[in-house]
Amino acid sequence: MLPPDELLTTTRAVRKRLDFSRPVERTVLEECLRIAQQAPTGSNLQNWHFVVVTDLAKRRALADVYRKGWAIYVTLPLAAGNLTFDDPLRNAQQARVMASAQYLADHIHDAPVLVVPCIRPPDSRCESLPVALQSTWWNSIAQAGWSFMFAARARGLGTTWTTLHLLFEEEAAQILSIPYAEVNQAGLIPVAYTRGTRFSPAQRAPLVTVVHWEAW
């Protein structure tokens, strides 16, 4: 088992190193999901849900929805490949990220498992709630989803949290029979064993540029 600090610093967004040829055992997925259930949840409602998709036809249908979102994303100024920085190393990193993301968009249906983390607010969908309550429910599912991804990493699985299919969320809900009027999807996580298990921490900005002591 990985030491905690290594687990926290090497749980990467895995795309090109996903092994699409190897099935993922249901028992392993259930172990990861049980760990995800231990995450904090607003008011202890435990109102997160995970739709686990292994059926090939449904994976292909979800992939088509994802690629519709991807086609929009690549045109946006905030797309990884459209951002430039003064640092050439950062620009090279952006290019690698974009190439990796394109690979995933082309092959996401090949992942043996797609997991859709969802949240079911007690009254209505998140976007109709005040921002403070939206934050409660989004953070509840984010913490559970991230715990799932840590557990997967510890078991030799790779994941990445994607959101582009949410541009067409209702279409995805129809594919998976998710009650759209009551449940928010929070992402789409491809899951597969990885080719190799060694991952390194990513290049990040100096801590002093993002930490503010006592005030901004």
C-alpha positions as CSV (number, residue, x, y, z in Angstrom):
1,M,0.0,0.0,0.0
2,L,1.3,3.5,-0.9
3,P,2.3,5.8,2.0
4,P,-0.3,8.6,2.5
5,D,1.9,11.4,1.1
6,E,2.8,9.4,-2.0
7,L,-0.8,8.5,-2.6
8,L,-1.9,12.2,-2.2
9,T,0.9,13.5,-4.5
10,T,0.7,10.8,-7.3
11,T,-3.0,10.4,-7.8
12,R,-2.8,11.8,-11.3
13,A,-5.4,12.4,-14.0
14,V,-4.6,9.2,-15.9
15,R,-5.5,9.1,-19.6
16,K,-2.9,7.7,-22.0
17,R,-1.7,5.1,-19.4
18,L,-5.2,3.5,-18.9
19,D,-5.1,-0.2,-19.9
20,F,-8.2,-0.7,-21.8
21,S,-7.5,-4.4,-22.4
22,R,-7.8,-5.5,-18.8
23,P,-11.2,-5.8,-17.0
24,V,-11.8,-4.3,-13.6
25,E,-13.2,-6.7,-11.0
26,R,-16.6,-5.7,-9.5
27,T,-15.2,-6.6,-6.0
28,V,-12.4,-4.0,-6.5
29,L,-14.8,-1.3,-7.5
30,E,-17.0,-2.1,-4.5
31,E,-14.0,-1.7,-2.2
32,C,-13.3,1.7,-3.6
33,L,-16.9,2.8,-3.4
34,R,-17.2,1.7,0.3
35,I,-14.2,3.9,1.0
36,A,-15.9,6.7,-0.9
37,Q,-18.9,6.4,1.4
38,Q,-16.7,7.4,4.4
39,A,-16.2,10.9,3.0
40,P,-17.9,13.8,4.8
41,T,-21.4,14.7,3.6
42,G,-23.5,17.8,4.3
43,S,-25.9,17.3,7.2
44,N,-24.8,13.7,7.2
45,L,-27.5,13.1,4.5
46,Q,-25.2,10.6,2.7
47,N,-27.0,11.6,-0.5
48,W,-24.2,10.8,-2.9
49,H,-24.8,8.2,-5.6
50,F,-22.5,6.5,-8.1
51,V,-23.7,5.0,-11.4
52,V,-21.2,2.4,-12.5
53,V,-21.3,1.6,-16.2
54,T,-19.7,-1.4,-17.7
55,D,-22.1,-2.1,-20.5
56,L,-20.4,-1.4,-23.8
57,A,-23.4,0.1,-25.6
58,K,-24.0,2.5,-22.7
59,R,-20.3,3.4,-22.6
60,R,-20.3,4.2,-26.2
61,A,-23.5,6.3,-25.8
62,L,-21.9,8.2,-22.9
63,A,-18.7,8.7,-25.0
64,D,-20.7,10.2,-27.8
65,V,-22.2,12.7,-25.3
66,Y,-18.7,13.4,-23.9
67,R,-17.3,14.1,-27.4
68,K,-20.1,16.6,-28.1
69,G,-18.9,18.5,-25.0
70,W,-15.3,18.1,-26.0
71,A,-16.0,19.6,-29.4
72,I,-17.2,22.8,-27.6
73,Y,-14.4,22.8,-25.0
74,V,-11.6,22.8,-27.6
75,T,-12.9,26.1,-29.0
76,L,-12.9,27.9,-25.6
77,P,-10.1,30.2,-24.5
78,L,-9.8,28.3,-21.2
79,A,-9.1,25.0,-23.0
80,A,-5.7,23.7,-21.9
81,G,-4.2,23.9,-25.4
82,N,-5.4,27.5,-25.9
83,L,-3.6,28.8,-22.8
84,T,-0.1,30.3,-23.0
85,F,2.3,31.4,-20.2
86,D,5.6,33.1,-20.0
87,D,7.2,29.9,-18.8
88,P,8.1,27.6,-21.7
89,L,8.0,24.6,-19.3
90,R,4.5,25.4,-18.4
91,N,3.5,25.7,-22.1
92,A,5.1,22.3,-22.8
93,Q,3.0,20.9,-19.9
94,Q,-0.1,22.4,-21.3
95,A,0.5,20.8,-24.7
96,R,1.0,17.4,-23.0
97,V,-2.2,17.8,-21.1
98,M,-4.1,18.7,-24.2
99,A,-2.7,15.8,-26.2
100,S,-3.6,13.5,-23.3
101,A,-7.1,14.9,-23.1
102,Q,-7.6,14.5,-26.8
103,Y,-6.5,10.8,-26.5
104,L,-9.1,10.3,-23.8
105,A,-11.8,11.9,-25.8
106,D,-11.0,9.6,-28.7
107,H,-10.9,6.5,-26.5
108,I,-13.1,7.1,-23.5
109,H,-15.6,4.4,-24.6
110,D,-12.7,1.8,-24.4
111,A,-12.4,2.3,-20.6
112,P,-13.8,-0.9,-19.1
113,V,-15.7,1.1,-16.4
114,L,-17.2,4.6,-16.4
115,V,-18.4,6.0,-13.0
116,V,-20.8,8.9,-12.8
117,P,-20.8,10.5,-9.3
118,C,-24.1,12.1,-8.5
119,I,-25.7,14.1,-5.8
120,R,-29.3,14.2,-4.8
121,P,-30.1,17.4,-2.9
122,P,-33.1,17.1,-0.5
123,D,-35.3,19.7,-2.2
124,S,-34.2,20.3,-5.9
125,R,-31.3,20.3,-8.3
126,C,-28.2,22.2,-7.2
127,E,-28.5,25.1,-9.7
128,S,-31.8,26.2,-8.2
129,L,-30.3,26.6,-4.7
130,P,-28.5,29.5,-3.1
131,V,-24.7,29.4,-3.7
132,A,-24.0,28.3,-0.1
133,L,-26.2,25.3,-0.4
134,Q,-24.9,24.5,-3.9
135,S,-21.4,24.4,-2.3
136,T,-22.6,22.0,0.4
137,W,-23.8,19.4,-2.1
138,W,-21.0,19.9,-4.7
139,N,-18.4,19.5,-2.0
140,S,-20.1,16.4,-0.6
141,I,-19.9,14.6,-3.9
142,A,-16.5,15.9,-4.7
143,Q,-15.0,14.6,-1.5
144,A,-16.6,11.2,-2.0
145,G,-15.5,11.1,-5.6
146,W,-11.9,12.1,-4.7
147,S,-11.9,9.4,-2.0
148,F,-13.0,6.9,-4.7
149,M,-10.1,8.0,-6.9
150,F,-7.5,7.7,-4.1
151,A,-8.8,4.2,-3.3
152,A,-8.6,3.3,-7.0
153,R,-5.0,4.5,-7.2
154,A,-4.0,2.5,-4.1
155,R,-5.3,-0.6,-6.0
156,G,-3.4,0.0,-9.2
157,L,-6.3,1.7,-11.0
158,G,-6.1,5.0,-12.9
159,T,-8.9,7.6,-13.1
160,T,-9.5,11.1,-14.2
161,W,-12.5,13.3,-13.2
162,T,-14.1,14.7,-16.4
163,T,-17.1,17.0,-16.7
164,L,-17.6,17.8,-20.4
165,H,-20.5,15.5,-20.8
166,L,-22.4,17.8,-18.3
167,L,-22.9,20.2,-21.2
168,F,-25.5,17.6,-22.3
169,E,-26.3,16.3,-18.9
170,E,-30.0,15.5,-19.6
171,E,-29.0,13.4,-22.5
172,A,-26.6,11.4,-20.3
173,A,-29.4,11.1,-17.7
174,Q,-31.7,9.5,-20.3
175,I,-29.0,6.9,-21.2
176,L,-28.6,5.9,-17.6
177,S,-32.2,6.4,-16.4
178,I,-31.0,9.0,-13.9
179,P,-34.0,11.1,-12.6
180,Y,-32.7,14.4,-14.1
181,A,-35.2,16.6,-12.2
182,E,-33.9,15.4,-8.8
183,V,-30.3,14.4,-9.3
184,N,-27.2,16.3,-10.4
185,Q,-24.4,14.4,-12.1
186,A,-21.0,15.8,-11.0
187,G,-18.7,14.1,-13.5
188,L,-17.7,11.1,-15.5
189,I,-14.8,9.1,-14.3
190,P,-13.1,6.5,-16.6
191,V,-11.6,3.7,-14.6
192,A,-9.0,1.1,-15.7
193,Y,-5.9,-0.6,-14.5
194,T,-2.8,1.4,-15.4
195,R,0.1,0.5,-17.6
196,G,2.8,0.7,-14.9
197,T,2.0,1.9,-11.4
198,R,4.8,4.5,-10.9
199,F,3.6,8.1,-11.1
200,S,5.4,11.3,-10.1
201,P,4.1,14.5,-8.5
202,A,3.1,17.1,-11.1
203,Q,4.9,20.4,-11.7
204,R,3.1,23.1,-9.7
205,A,3.5,26.8,-9.1
206,P,5.6,27.9,-6.0
207,L,3.6,27.7,-2.8
208,V,4.2,31.4,-2.1
209,T,2.2,32.3,-5.2
210,V,-1.1,30.6,-4.0
211,V,-1.0,30.8,-0.2
212,H,-2.3,33.9,1.6
213,W,-1.6,34.3,5.3
214,E,-4.3,36.1,7.4
215,A,-5.6,38.0,4.3
216,W,-5.4,37.9,0.5
